[in-house]
Amino acid sequence: METTNDYASPQPTSTPWVKLLLSWIVVIVPAAWGVSQTVQKSLPLFTSAPGATSAAAASTAPSMAPNLAAPATAPR
């Protein structure tokens, strides 16, 4: 009497290379686009305008100092 093992592990199958390639393309293309957009949008942060002086750059930069001007009072 011969017995069979129904619980034996199935033979591993190989993934077709086309399916694997398409899967990687689906992941890499959006990731590359996102990285390129991030680099393009962050370049102005690391470059200065040609001919800009530090005084001109300082005058257009937002100030972190508190506004110490006297508050305007409403007439009574």
CHARMM-style PDB file with segment names, atoms N, HN, CA, C and O in Angstrom:
ATOM      1  N   MET     1       0.845  -1.161   0.000  1.00  0.00      PROA
ATOM      2  CA  MET     1       0.000   0.000   0.000  1.00  0.00      PROA
ATOM      3  C   MET     1       0.901   1.239   0.000  1.00  0.00      PROA
ATOM      4  O   MET     1       1.768   1.393   0.860  1.00  0.00      PROA
ATOM      5  N   GLU     2       0.683   2.097  -0.960  1.00  0.00      PROA
ATOM      6  HN  GLU     2      -0.022   1.972  -1.658  1.00  0.00      PROA
ATOM      7  CA  GLU     2       1.491   3.292  -1.091  1.00  0.00      PROA
ATOM      8  C   GLU     2       0.685   4.480  -0.578  1.00  0.00      PROA
ATOM      9  O   GLU     2      -0.486   4.644  -0.923  1.00  0.00      PROA
ATOM     10  N   THR     3       1.317   5.298   0.242  1.00  0.00      PROA
ATOM     11  HN  THR     3       2.267   5.164   0.522  1.00  0.00      PROA
ATOM     12  CA  THR     3       0.624   6.465   0.773  1.00  0.00      PROA
ATOM     13  C   THR     3       1.189   7.725   0.115  1.00  0.00      PROA
ATOM     14  O   THR     3       2.365   7.797  -0.241  1.00  0.00      PROA
ATOM     15  N   THR     4       0.327   8.687  -0.027  1.00  0.00      PROA
ATOM     16  HN  THR     4      -0.628   8.629   0.262  1.00  0.00      PROA
ATOM     17  CA  THR     4       0.770   9.976  -0.583  1.00  0.00      PROA
ATOM     18  C   THR     4       0.658  11.034   0.495  1.00  0.00      PROA
ATOM     19  O   THR     4      -0.200  10.966   1.375  1.00  0.00      PROA
ATOM     20  N   ASN     5       1.513  11.979   0.412  1.00  0.00      PROA
ATOM     21  HN  ASN     5       2.210  12.035  -0.303  1.00  0.00      PROA
ATOM     22  CA  ASN     5       1.516  13.063   1.388  1.00  0.00      PROA
ATOM     23  C   ASN     5       0.855  14.282   0.747  1.00  0.00      PROA
ATOM     24  O   ASN     5       1.447  14.938  -0.109  1.00  0.00      PROA
ATOM     25  N   ASP     6      -0.366  14.577   1.162  1.00  0.00      PROA
ATOM     26  HN  ASP     6      -0.848  14.044   1.858  1.00  0.00      PROA
ATOM     27  CA  ASP     6      -1.089  15.732   0.614  1.00  0.00      PROA
ATOM     28  C   ASP     6      -0.546  17.054   1.164  1.00  0.00      PROA
ATOM     29  O   ASP     6      -0.847  18.119   0.626  1.00  0.00      PROA
ATOM     30  N   TYR     7       0.232  16.989   2.208  1.00  0.00      PROA
ATOM     31  HN  TYR     7       0.476  16.124   2.645  1.00  0.00      PROA
ATOM     32  CA  TYR     7       0.738  18.194   2.840  1.00  0.00      PROA
ATOM     33  C   TYR     7       2.152  18.544   2.388  1.00  0.00      PROA
ATOM     34  O   TYR     7       2.777  19.438   2.958  1.00  0.00      PROA
ATOM     35  N   ALA     8       2.646  17.874   1.405  1.00  0.00      PROA
ATOM     36  HN  ALA     8       2.138  17.148   0.941  1.00  0.00      PROA
ATOM     37  CA  ALA     8       3.995  18.159   0.906  1.00  0.00      PROA
ATOM     38  C   ALA     8       4.011  19.543   0.273  1.00  0.00      PROA
ATOM     39  O   ALA     8       3.032  19.973  -0.337  1.00  0.00      PROA
ATOM     40  N   SER     9       5.126  20.225   0.424  1.00  0.00      PROA
ATOM     41  HN  SER     9       5.922  19.875   0.919  1.00  0.00      PROA
ATOM     42  CA  SER     9       5.212  21.576  -0.127  1.00  0.00      PROA
ATOM     43  C   SER     9       5.224  21.518  -1.655  1.00  0.00      PROA
ATOM     44  O   SER     9       5.869  20.655  -2.250  1.00  0.00      PROA
ATOM     45  N   PRO    10       4.506  22.442  -2.273  1.00  0.00      PROA
ATOM     46  CA  PRO    10       4.483  22.449  -3.730  1.00  0.00      PROA
ATOM     47  C   PRO    10       5.848  22.867  -4.274  1.00  0.00      PROA
ATOM     48  O   PRO    10       6.620  23.552  -3.604  1.00  0.00      PROA
ATOM     49  N   GLN    11       6.117  22.451  -5.466  1.00  0.00      PROA
ATOM     50  HN  GLN    11       5.490  21.894  -6.010  1.00  0.00      PROA
ATOM     51  CA  GLN    11       7.376  22.799  -6.105  1.00  0.00      PROA
ATOM     52  C   GLN    11       7.392  24.297  -6.389  1.00  0.00      PROA
ATOM     53  O   GLN    11       6.403  24.839  -6.883  1.00  0.00      PROA
ATOM     54  N   PRO    12       8.487  24.968  -6.089  1.00  0.00      PROA
ATOM     55  CA  PRO    12       8.543  26.409  -6.374  1.00  0.00      PROA
ATOM     56  C   PRO    12       8.503  26.661  -7.878  1.00  0.00      PROA
ATOM     57  O   PRO    12       9.127  25.950  -8.667  1.00  0.00      PROA
ATOM     58  N   THR    13       7.770  27.667  -8.237  1.00  0.00      PROA
ATOM     59  HN  THR    13       7.264  28.244  -7.596  1.00  0.00      PROA
ATOM     60  CA  THR    13       7.690  28.021  -9.654  1.00  0.00      PROA
ATOM     61  C   THR    13       8.521  29.276  -9.865  1.00  0.00      PROA
ATOM     62  O   THR    13       8.657  30.104  -8.963  1.00  0.00      PROA
ATOM     63  N   SER    14       9.058  29.404 -11.028  1.00  0.00      PROA
ATOM     64  HN  SER    14       8.947  28.732 -11.760  1.00  0.00      PROA
ATOM     65  CA  SER    14       9.870  30.585 -11.315  1.00  0.00      PROA
ATOM     66  C   SER    14       8.965  31.701 -11.825  1.00  0.00      PROA
ATOM     67  O   SER    14       8.000  31.457 -12.549  1.00  0.00      PROA
ATOM     68  N   THR    15       9.291  32.916 -11.437  1.00  0.00      PROA
ATOM     69  HN  THR    15      10.075  33.114 -10.849  1.00  0.00      PROA
ATOM     70  CA  THR    15       8.532  34.083 -11.880  1.00  0.00      PROA
ATOM     71  C   THR    15       9.012  34.453 -13.274  1.00  0.00      PROA
ATOM     72  O   THR    15      10.215  34.563 -13.508  1.00  0.00      PROA
ATOM     73  N   PRO    16       8.092  34.643 -14.192  1.00  0.00      PROA
ATOM     74  CA  PRO    16       8.528  35.042 -15.535  1.00  0.00      PROA
ATOM     75  C   PRO    16       9.252  36.389 -15.475  1.00  0.00      PROA
ATOM     76  O   PRO    16       8.822  37.294 -14.760  1.00  0.00      PROA
ATOM     77  N   TRP    17      10.326  36.519 -16.207  1.00  0.00      PROA
ATOM     78  HN  TRP    17      10.676  35.784 -16.787  1.00  0.00      PROA
ATOM     79  CA  TRP    17      11.148  37.730 -16.144  1.00  0.00      PROA
ATOM     80  C   TRP    17      10.383  38.954 -16.632  1.00  0.00      PROA
ATOM     81  O   TRP    17      10.673  40.068 -16.196  1.00  0.00      PROA
ATOM     82  N   VAL    18       9.419  38.776 -17.522  1.00  0.00      PROA
ATOM     83  HN  VAL    18       9.183  37.871 -17.876  1.00  0.00      PROA
ATOM     84  CA  VAL    18       8.642  39.913 -18.017  1.00  0.00      PROA
ATOM     85  C   VAL    18       7.774  40.476 -16.889  1.00  0.00      PROA
ATOM     86  O   VAL    18       7.678  41.692 -16.722  1.00  0.00      PROA
ATOM     87  N   LYS    19       7.154  39.604 -16.131  1.00  0.00      PROA
ATOM     88  HN  LYS    19       7.232  38.616 -16.266  1.00  0.00      PROA
ATOM     89  CA  LYS    19       6.314  40.037 -15.014  1.00  0.00      PROA
ATOM     90  C   LYS    19       7.159  40.751 -13.959  1.00  0.00      PROA
ATOM     91  O   LYS    19       6.734  41.760 -13.396  1.00  0.00      PROA
ATOM     92  N   LEU    20       8.333  40.234 -13.697  1.00  0.00      PROA
ATOM     93  HN  LEU    20       8.678  39.414 -14.154  1.00  0.00      PROA
ATOM     94  CA  LEU    20       9.237  40.846 -12.738  1.00  0.00      PROA
ATOM     95  C   LEU    20       9.706  42.212 -13.230  1.00  0.00      PROA
ATOM     96  O   LEU    20       9.774  43.159 -12.447  1.00  0.00      PROA
ATOM     97  N   LEU    21      10.026  42.325 -14.500  1.00  0.00      PROA
ATOM     98  HN  LEU    21       9.972  41.556 -15.137  1.00  0.00      PROA
ATOM     99  CA  LEU    21      10.464  43.589 -15.078  1.00  0.00      PROA
ATOM    100  C   LEU    21       9.350  44.629 -15.020  1.00  0.00      PROA
ATOM    101  O   LEU    21       9.600  45.780 -14.661  1.00  0.00      PROA
ATOM    102  N   LEU    22       8.145  44.248 -15.361  1.00  0.00      PROA
ATOM    103  HN  LEU    22       7.941  43.314 -15.652  1.00  0.00      PROA
ATOM    104  CA  LEU    22       7.019  45.181 -15.306  1.00  0.00      PROA
ATOM    105  C   LEU    22       6.729  45.636 -13.877  1.00  0.00      PROA
ATOM    106  O   LEU    22       6.368  46.790 -13.647  1.00  0.00      PROA
ATOM    107  N   SER    23       6.886  44.740 -12.942  1.00  0.00      PROA
ATOM    108  HN  SER    23       7.179  43.803 -13.129  1.00  0.00      PROA
ATOM    109  CA  SER    23       6.672  45.103 -11.535  1.00  0.00      PROA
ATOM    110  C   SER    23       7.676  46.150 -11.080  1.00  0.00      PROA
ATOM    111  O   SER    23       7.313  47.101 -10.387  1.00  0.00      PROA
ATOM    112  N   TRP    24       8.940  45.982 -11.467  1.00  0.00      PROA
ATOM    113  HN  TRP    24       9.235  45.210 -12.030  1.00  0.00      PROA
ATOM    114  CA  TRP    24       9.961  46.958 -11.099  1.00  0.00      PROA
ATOM    115  C   TRP    24       9.709  48.291 -11.785  1.00  0.00      PROA
ATOM    116  O   TRP    24       9.924  49.341 -11.179  1.00  0.00      PROA
ATOM    117  N   ILE    25       9.262  48.274 -13.019  1.00  0.00      PROA
ATOM    118  HN  ILE    25       9.087  47.421 -13.511  1.00  0.00      PROA
ATOM    119  CA  ILE    25       8.973  49.521 -13.741  1.00  0.00      PROA
ATOM    120  C   ILE    25       7.847  50.278 -13.043  1.00  0.00      PROA
ATOM    121  O   ILE    25       7.903  51.502 -12.920  1.00  0.00      PROA
ATOM    122  N   VAL    26       6.827  49.556 -12.587  1.00  0.00      PROA
ATOM    123  HN  VAL    26       6.782  48.562 -12.687  1.00  0.00      PROA
ATOM    124  CA  VAL    26       5.698  50.187 -11.893  1.00  0.00      PROA
ATOM    125  C   VAL    26       6.170  50.873 -10.614  1.00  0.00      PROA
ATOM    126  O   VAL    26       5.578  51.871 -10.203  1.00  0.00      PROA
ATOM    127  N   VAL    27       7.205  50.369  -9.988  1.00  0.00      PROA
ATOM    128  HN  VAL    27       7.686  49.559 -10.322  1.00  0.00      PROA
ATOM    129  CA  VAL    27       7.718  50.964  -8.760  1.00  0.00      PROA
ATOM    130  C   VAL    27       8.728  52.077  -9.054  1.00  0.00      PROA
ATOM    131  O   VAL    27       8.671  53.138  -8.432  1.00  0.00      PROA
ATOM    132  N   ILE    28       9.638  51.850  -9.981  1.00  0.00      PROA
ATOM    133  HN  ILE    28       9.684  50.988 -10.486  1.00  0.00      PROA
ATOM    134  CA  ILE    28      10.748  52.778 -10.207  1.00  0.00      PROA
ATOM    135  C   ILE    28      10.317  54.056 -10.909  1.00  0.00      PROA
ATOM    136  O   ILE    28      10.804  55.130 -10.558  1.00  0.00      PROA
ATOM    137  N   VAL    29       9.423  53.980 -11.885  1.00  0.00      PROA
ATOM    138  HN  VAL    29       9.028  53.107 -12.170  1.00  0.00      PROA
ATOM    139  CA  VAL    29       9.044  55.174 -12.646  1.00  0.00      PROA
ATOM    140  C   VAL    29       8.409  56.238 -11.750  1.00  0.00      PROA
ATOM    141  O   VAL    29       8.857  57.384 -11.804  1.00  0.00      PROA
ATOM    142  N   PRO    30       7.403  55.942 -10.935  1.00  0.00      PROA
ATOM    143  CA  PRO    30       6.855  56.982 -10.052  1.00  0.00      PROA
ATOM    144  C   PRO    30       7.867  57.474  -9.010  1.00  0.00      PROA
ATOM    145  O   PRO    30       7.878  58.655  -8.663  1.00  0.00      PROA
ATOM    146  N   ALA    31       8.708  56.575  -8.519  1.00  0.00      PROA
ATOM    147  HN  ALA    31       8.699  55.615  -8.801  1.00  0.00      PROA
ATOM    148  CA  ALA    31       9.709  56.988  -7.541  1.00  0.00      PROA
ATOM    149  C   ALA    31      10.711  57.949  -8.166  1.00  0.00      PROA
ATOM    150  O   ALA    31      11.077  58.948  -7.546  1.00  0.00      PROA
ATOM    151  N   ALA    32      11.159  57.663  -9.383  1.00  0.00      PROA
ATOM    152  HN  ALA    32      10.862  56.852  -9.887  1.00  0.00      PROA
ATOM    153  CA  ALA    32      12.105  58.550 -10.069  1.00  0.00      PROA
ATOM    154  C   ALA    32      11.464  59.903 -10.360  1.00  0.00      PROA
ATOM    155  O   ALA    32      12.123  60.936 -10.243  1.00  0.00      PROA
ATOM    156  N   TRP    33      10.192  59.908 -10.736  1.00  0.00      PROA
ATOM    157  HN  TRP    33       9.657  59.069 -10.831  1.00  0.00      PROA
ATOM    158  CA  TRP    33       9.507  61.168 -11.007  1.00  0.00      PROA
ATOM    159  C   TRP    33       9.425  61.997  -9.721  1.00  0.00      PROA
ATOM    160  O   TRP    33       9.668  63.203  -9.748  1.00  0.00      PROA
ATOM    161  N   GLY    34       9.091  61.369  -8.615  1.00  0.00      PROA
ATOM    162  HN  GLY    34       8.894  60.389  -8.593  1.00  0.00      PROA
ATOM    163  CA  GLY    34       8.998  62.075  -7.346  1.00  0.00      PROA
ATOM    164  C   GLY    34      10.334  62.644  -6.901  1.00  0.00      PROA
ATOM    165  O   GLY    34      10.397  63.768  -6.403  1.00  0.00      PROA
ATOM    166  N   VAL    35      11.392  61.886  -7.075  1.00  0.00      PROA
ATOM    167  HN  VAL    35      11.341  60.973  -7.480  1.00  0.00      PROA
ATOM    168  CA  VAL    35      12.718  62.375  -6.708  1.00  0.00      PROA
ATOM    169  C   VAL    35      13.111  63.556  -7.589  1.00  0.00      PROA
ATOM    170  O   VAL    35      13.662  64.541  -7.099  1.00  0.00      PROA
ATOM    171  N   SER    36      12.831  63.460  -8.886  1.00  0.00      PROA
ATOM    172  HN  SER    36      12.384  62.660  -9.284  1.00  0.00      PROA
ATOM    173  CA  SER    36      13.194  64.557  -9.787  1.00  0.00      PROA
ATOM    174  C   SER    36      12.407  65.823  -9.453  1.00  0.00      PROA
ATOM    175  O   SER    36      12.963  66.919  -9.512  1.00  0.00      PROA
ATOM    176  N   GLN    37      11.131  65.697  -9.106  1.00  0.00      PROA
ATOM    177  HN  GLN    37      10.679  64.806  -9.059  1.00  0.00      PROA
ATOM    178  CA  GLN    37      10.333  66.862  -8.726  1.00  0.00      PROA
ATOM    179  C   GLN    37      10.859  67.490  -7.435  1.00  0.00      PROA
ATOM    180  O   GLN    37      10.899  68.714  -7.310  1.00  0.00      PROA
ATOM    181  N   THR    38      11.253  66.670  -6.497  1.00  0.00      PROA
ATOM    182  HN  THR    38      11.220  65.675  -6.599  1.00  0.00      PROA
ATOM    183  CA  THR    38      11.791  67.166  -5.239  1.00  0.00      PROA
ATOM    184  C   THR    38      13.092  67.924  -5.471  1.00  0.00      PROA
ATOM    185  O   THR    38      13.298  68.992  -4.895  1.00  0.00      PROA
ATOM    186  N   VAL    39      13.965  67.383  -6.306  1.00  0.00      PROA
ATOM    187  HN  VAL    39      13.797  66.516  -6.775  1.00  0.00      PROA
ATOM    188  CA  VAL    39      15.235  68.043  -6.598  1.00  0.00      PROA
ATOM    189  C   VAL    39      14.987  69.369  -7.313  1.00  0.00      PROA
ATOM    190  O   VAL    39      15.600  70.379  -6.968  1.00  0.00      PROA
ATOM    191  N   GLN    40      14.102  69.379  -8.299  1.00  0.00      PROA
ATOM    192  HN  GLN    40      13.604  68.559  -8.580  1.00  0.00      PROA
ATOM    193  CA  GLN    40      13.829  70.610  -9.046  1.00  0.00      PROA
ATOM    194  C   GLN    40      13.253  71.697  -8.147  1.00  0.00      PROA
ATOM    195  O   GLN    40      13.616  72.866  -8.283  1.00  0.00      PROA
ATOM    196  N   LYS    41      12.369  71.334  -7.242  1.00  0.00      PROA
ATOM    197  HN  LYS    41      12.074  70.385  -7.132  1.00  0.00      PROA
ATOM    198  CA  LYS    41      11.733  72.331  -6.386  1.00  0.00      PROA
ATOM    199  C   LYS    41      12.641  72.791  -5.247  1.00  0.00      PROA
ATOM    200  O   LYS    41      12.425  73.864  -4.684  1.00  0.00      PROA
ATOM    201  N   SER    42      13.646  71.999  -4.904  1.00  0.00      PROA
ATOM    202  HN  SER    42      13.821  71.128  -5.362  1.00  0.00      PROA
ATOM    203  CA  SER    42      14.534  72.390  -3.823  1.00  0.00      PROA
ATOM    204  C   SER    42      15.783  73.109  -4.309  1.00  0.00      PROA
ATOM    205  O   SER    42      16.502  73.683  -3.491  1.00  0.00      PROA
ATOM    206  N   LEU    43      16.071  73.100  -5.605  1.00  0.00      PROA
ATOM    207  HN  LEU    43      15.487  72.633  -6.269  1.00  0.00      PROA
ATOM    208  CA  LEU    43      17.260  73.785  -6.116  1.00  0.00      PROA
ATOM    209  C   LEU    43      17.290  75.268  -5.767  1.00  0.00      PROA
ATOM    210  O   LEU    43      18.361  75.757  -5.407  1.00  0.00      PROA
ATOM    211  N   PRO    44      16.191  76.020  -5.846  1.00  0.00      PROA
ATOM    212  CA  PRO    44      16.261  77.434  -5.470  1.00  0.00      PROA
ATOM    213  C   PRO    44      16.675  77.662  -4.017  1.00  0.00      PROA
ATOM    214  O   PRO    44      17.165  78.741  -3.684  1.00  0.00      PROA
ATOM    215  N   LEU    45      16.493  76.698  -3.173  1.00  0.00      PROA
ATOM    216  HN  LEU    45      16.095  75.822  -3.443  1.00  0.00      PROA
ATOM    217  CA  LEU    45      16.905  76.855  -1.777  1.00  0.00      PROA
ATOM    218  C   LEU    45      18.419  76.871  -1.628  1.00  0.00      PROA
ATOM    219  O   LEU    45      18.946  77.439  -0.671  1.00  0.00      PROA
ATOM    220  N   PHE    46      19.119  76.252  -2.572  1.00  0.00      PROA
ATOM    221  HN  PHE    46      18.692  75.791  -3.349  1.00  0.00      PROA
ATOM    222  CA  PHE    46      20.568  76.111  -2.461  1.00  0.00      PROA
ATOM    223  C   PHE    46      21.338  76.981  -3.439  1.00  0.00      PROA
ATOM    224  O   PHE    46      22.568  76.948  -3.453  1.00  0.00      PROA
ATOM    225  N   THR    47      20.652  77.746  -4.244  1.00  0.00      PROA
ATOM    226  HN  THR    47      19.652  77.773  -4.233  1.00  0.00      PROA
ATOM    227  CA  THR    47      21.324  78.642  -5.176  1.00  0.00      PROA
ATOM    228  C   THR    47      20.923  80.071  -4.851  1.00  0.00      PROA
ATOM    229  O   THR    47      19.823  80.325  -4.362  1.00  0.00      PROA
ATOM    230  N   SER    48      21.830  80.998  -5.128  1.00  0.00      PROA
ATOM    231  HN  SER    48      22.724  80.792  -5.525  1.00  0.00      PROA
ATOM    232  CA  SER    48      21.505  82.403  -4.907  1.00  0.00      PROA
ATOM    233  C   SER    48      21.374  83.081  -6.261  1.00  0.00      PROA
ATOM    234  O   SER    48      21.953  82.640  -7.253  1.00  0.00      PROA
ATOM    235  N   ALA    49      20.608  84.150  -6.284  1.00  0.00      PROA
ATOM    236  HN  ALA    49      20.137  84.509  -5.477  1.00  0.00      PROA
ATOM    237  CA  ALA    49      20.418  84.890  -7.523  1.00  0.00      PROA
ATOM    238  C   ALA    49      21.726  85.578  -7.886  1.00  0.00      PROA
ATOM    239  O   ALA    49      22.400  86.097  -6.996  1.00  0.00      PROA
ATOM    240  N   PRO    50      22.110  85.603  -9.162  1.00  0.00      PROA
ATOM    241  CA  PRO    50      23.353  86.262  -9.540  1.00  0.00      PROA
ATOM    242  C   PRO    50      23.256  87.766  -9.283  1.00  0.00      PROA
ATOM    243  O   PRO    50      22.253  88.396  -9.619  1.00  0.00      PROA
ATOM    244  N   GLY    51      24.294  88.332  -8.689  1.00  0.00      PROA
ATOM    245  HN  GLY    51      25.109  87.821  -8.415  1.00  0.00      PROA
ATOM    246  CA  GLY    51      24.324  89.752  -8.421  1.00  0.00      PROA
ATOM    247  C   GLY    51      23.617  90.147  -7.138  1.00  0.00      PROA
ATOM    248  O   GLY    51      23.590  91.332  -6.805  1.00  0.00      PROA
ATOM    249  N   ALA    52      23.057  89.223  -6.419  1.00  0.00      PROA
ATOM    250  HN  ALA    52      23.079  88.260  -6.689  1.00  0.00      PROA
ATOM    251  CA  ALA    52      22.358  89.552  -5.175  1.00  0.00      PROA
ATOM    252  C   ALA    52      23.378  89.812  -4.080  1.00  0.00      PROA
ATOM    253  O   ALA    52      24.343  89.062  -3.924  1.00  0.00      PROA
ATOM    254  N   THR    53      23.163  90.857  -3.340  1.00  0.00      PROA
ATOM    255  HN  THR    53      22.380  91.466  -3.467  1.00  0.00      PROA
ATOM    256  CA  THR    53      24.047  91.159  -2.215  1.00  0.00      PROA
ATOM    257  C   THR    53      23.404  90.666  -0.942  1.00  0.00      PROA
ATOM    258  O   THR    53      22.206  90.385  -0.906  1.00  0.00      PROA
ATOM    259  N   SER    54      24.186  90.562   0.083  1.00  0.00      PROA
ATOM    260  HN  SER    54      25.160  90.790   0.055  1.00  0.00      PROA
ATOM    261  CA  SER    54      23.634  90.068   1.343  1.00  0.00      PROA
ATOM    262  C   SER    54      22.642  91.057   1.940  1.00  0.00      PROA
ATOM    263  O   SER    54      21.693  90.641   2.605  1.00  0.00      PROA
ATOM    264  N   ALA    55      22.839  92.375   1.717  1.00  0.00      PROA
ATOM    265  HN  ALA    55      23.609  92.713   1.177  1.00  0.00      PROA
ATOM    266  CA  ALA    55      21.905  93.365   2.242  1.00  0.00      PROA
ATOM    267  C   ALA    55      20.560  93.256   1.540  1.00  0.00      PROA
ATOM    268  O   ALA    55      19.511  93.368   2.174  1.00  0.00      PROA
ATOM    269  N   ALA    56      20.593  93.034   0.217  1.00  0.00      PROA
ATOM    270  HN  ALA    56      21.445  92.943  -0.298  1.00  0.00      PROA
ATOM    271  CA  ALA    56      19.342  92.897  -0.526  1.00  0.00      PROA
ATOM    272  C   ALA    56      18.632  91.613  -0.121  1.00  0.00      PROA
ATOM    273  O   ALA    56      17.407  91.584  -0.007  1.00  0.00      PROA
ATOM    274  N   ALA    57      19.389  90.571   0.093  1.00  0.00      PROA
ATOM    275  HN  ALA    57      20.385  90.595   0.001  1.00  0.00      PROA
ATOM    276  CA  ALA    57      18.784  89.309   0.505  1.00  0.00      PROA
ATOM    277  C   ALA    57      18.201  89.437   1.906  1.00  0.00      PROA
ATOM    278  O   ALA    57      17.150  88.866   2.197  1.00  0.00      PROA
ATOM    279  N   ALA    58      18.872  90.176   2.766  1.00  0.00      PROA
ATOM    280  HN  ALA    58      19.725  90.640   2.529  1.00  0.00      PROA
ATOM    281  CA  ALA    58      18.390  90.335   4.139  1.00  0.00      PROA
ATOM    282  C   ALA    58      17.120  91.182   4.179  1.00  0.00      PROA
ATOM    283  O   ALA    58      16.250  90.960   5.021  1.00  0.00      PROA
ATOM    284  N   SER    59      17.013  92.154   3.269  1.00  0.00      PROA
ATOM    285  HN  SER    59      17.719  92.334   2.585  1.00  0.00      PROA
ATOM    286  CA  SER    59      15.830  93.009   3.307  1.00  0.00      PROA
ATOM    287  C   SER    59      14.584  92.286   2.826  1.00  0.00      PROA
ATOM    288  O   SER    59      13.474  92.662   3.201  1.00  0.00      PROA
ATOM    289  N   THR    60      14.742  91.264   2.008  1.00  0.00      PROA
ATOM    290  HN  THR    60      15.644  90.958   1.703  1.00  0.00      PROA
ATOM    291  CA  THR    60      13.577  90.529   1.513  1.00  0.00      PROA
ATOM    292  C   THR    60      13.278  89.295   2.344  1.00  0.00      PROA
ATOM    293  O   THR    60      12.219  88.685   2.196  1.00  0.00      PROA
ATOM    294  N   ALA    61      14.205  88.925   3.217  1.00  0.00      PROA
ATOM    295  HN  ALA    61      15.065  89.421   3.337  1.00  0.00      PROA
ATOM    296  CA  ALA    61      13.993  87.736   4.025  1.00  0.00      PROA
ATOM    297  C   ALA    61      13.030  88.064   5.165  1.00  0.00      PROA
ATOM    298  O   ALA    61      13.070  89.166   5.712  1.00  0.00      PROA
ATOM    299  N   PRO    62      12.168  87.117   5.524  1.00  0.00      PROA
ATOM    300  CA  PRO    62      11.268  87.372   6.646  1.00  0.00      PROA
ATOM    301  C   PRO    62      12.067  87.452   7.946  1.00  0.00      PROA
ATOM    302  O   PRO    62      13.063  86.751   8.123  1.00  0.00      PROA
ATOM    303  N   SER    63      11.621  88.297   8.828  1.00  0.00      PROA
ATOM    304  HN  SER    63      10.812  88.867   8.685  1.00  0.00      PROA
ATOM    305  CA  SER    63      12.311  88.496  10.090  1.00  0.00      PROA
ATOM    306  C   SER    63      11.688  87.614  11.162  1.00  0.00      PROA
ATOM    307  O   SER    63      10.471  87.442  11.224  1.00  0.00      PROA
ATOM    308  N   MET    64      12.552  87.063  12.003  1.00  0.00      PROA
ATOM    309  HN  MET    64      13.541  87.202  11.953  1.00  0.00      PROA
ATOM    310  CA  MET    64      12.072  86.243  13.119  1.00  0.00      PROA
ATOM    311  C   MET    64      11.962  87.072  14.398  1.00  0.00      PROA
ATOM    312  O   MET    64      11.497  86.574  15.423  1.00  0.00      PROA
ATOM    313  N   ALA    65      12.396  88.352  14.339  1.00  0.00      PROA
ATOM    314  HN  ALA    65      12.774  88.757  13.506  1.00  0.00      PROA
ATOM    315  CA  ALA    65      12.345  89.214  15.512  1.00  0.00      PROA
ATOM    316  C   ALA    65      10.896  89.638  15.765  1.00  0.00      PROA
ATOM    317  O   ALA    65      10.137  89.856  14.821  1.00  0.00      PROA
ATOM    318  N   PRO    66      10.516  89.754  17.029  1.00  0.00      PROA
ATOM    319  CA  PRO    66       9.146  90.183  17.315  1.00  0.00      PROA
ATOM    320  C   PRO    66       8.953  91.654  16.939  1.00  0.00      PROA
ATOM    321  O   PRO    66       9.896  92.444  16.973  1.00  0.00      PROA
ATOM    322  N   ASN    67       7.755  91.995  16.592  1.00  0.00      PROA
ATOM    323  HN  ASN    67       6.989  91.353  16.564  1.00  0.00      PROA
ATOM    324  CA  ASN    67       7.416  93.371  16.249  1.00  0.00      PROA
ATOM    325  C   ASN    67       7.219  94.139  17.551  1.00  0.00      PROA
ATOM    326  O   ASN    67       6.258  93.891  18.280  1.00  0.00      PROA
ATOM    327  N   LEU    68       8.138  95.086  17.849  1.00  0.00      PROA
ATOM    328  HN  LEU    68       8.918  95.288  17.257  1.00  0.00      PROA
ATOM    329  CA  LEU    68       8.102  95.801  19.116  1.00  0.00      PROA
ATOM    330  C   LEU    68       7.481  97.183  18.981  1.00  0.00      PROA
ATOM    331  O   LEU    68       7.571  97.991  19.905  1.00  0.00      PROA
ATOM    332  N   ALA    69       6.856  97.465  17.853  1.00  0.00      PROA
ATOM    333  HN  ALA    69       6.783  96.809  17.102  1.00  0.00      PROA
ATOM    334  CA  ALA    69       6.223  98.768  17.657  1.00  0.00      PROA
ATOM    335  C   ALA    69       5.055  98.909  18.621  1.00  0.00      PROA
ATOM    336  O   ALA    69       4.399  97.933  18.986  1.00  0.00      PROA
ATOM    337  N   ALA    70       4.814 100.165  19.023  1.00  0.00      PROA
ATOM    338  HN  ALA    70       5.347 100.957  18.726  1.00  0.00      PROA
ATOM    339  CA  ALA    70       3.721 100.435  19.950  1.00  0.00      PROA
ATOM    340  C   ALA    70       2.388 100.129  19.264  1.00  0.00      PROA
ATOM    341  O   ALA    70       2.207 100.479  18.097  1.00  0.00      PROA
ATOM    342  N   PRO    71       1.468  99.492  19.954  1.00  0.00      PROA
ATOM    343  CA  PRO    71       0.202  99.170  19.339  1.00  0.00      PROA
ATOM    344  C   PRO    71      -0.626 100.444  19.092  1.00  0.00      PROA
ATOM    345  O   PRO    71      -0.595 101.375  19.896  1.00  0.00      PROA
ATOM    346  N   ALA    72      -1.330 100.472  18.025  1.00  0.00      PROA
ATOM    347  HN  ALA    72      -1.355  99.715  17.371  1.00  0.00      PROA
ATOM    348  CA  ALA    72      -2.193 101.622  17.722  1.00  0.00      PROA
ATOM    349  C   ALA    72      -3.410 101.546  18.613  1.00  0.00      PROA
ATOM    350  O   ALA    72      -3.993 100.478  18.802  1.00  0.00      PROA
ATOM    351  N   THR    73      -3.793 102.693  19.162  1.00  0.00      PROA
ATOM    352  HN  THR    73      -3.320 103.561  19.009  1.00  0.00      PROA
ATOM    353  CA  THR    73      -4.971 102.729  20.026  1.00  0.00      PROA
ATOM    354  C   THR    73      -6.141 103.322  19.251  1.00  0.00      PROA
ATOM    355  O   THR    73      -5.970 104.228  18.435  1.00  0.00      PROA
ATOM    356  N   ALA    74      -7.275 102.819  19.508  1.00  0.00      PROA
ATOM    357  HN  ALA    74      -7.414 102.083  20.171  1.00  0.00      PROA
ATOM    358  CA  ALA    74      -8.472 103.317  18.839  1.00  0.00      PROA
ATOM    359  C   ALA    74      -8.946 104.607  19.506  1.00  0.00      PROA
ATOM    360  O   ALA    74      -8.908 104.711  20.733  1.00  0.00      PROA
ATOM    361  N   PRO    75      -9.393 105.593  18.724  1.00  0.00      PROA
ATOM    362  CA  PRO    75      -9.908 106.830  19.349  1.00  0.00      PROA
ATOM    363  C   PRO    75     -11.182 106.532  20.138  1.00  0.00      PROA
ATOM    364  O   PRO    75     -11.956 105.639  19.794  1.00  0.00      PROA
ATOM    365  N   ARG    76     -11.375 107.308  21.208  1.00  0.00      PROA
ATOM    366  HN  ARG    76     -10.746 108.033  21.488  1.00  0.00      PROA
ATOM    367  CA  ARG    76     -12.557 107.089  22.071  1.00  0.00      PROA
ATOM    368  C   ARG    76     -13.675 107.969  21.690  1.00  0.00      PROA
ATOM    369  OT1 ARG    76     -14.739 107.918  22.307  1.00  0.00      PROA
TER     370      ARG     76
END
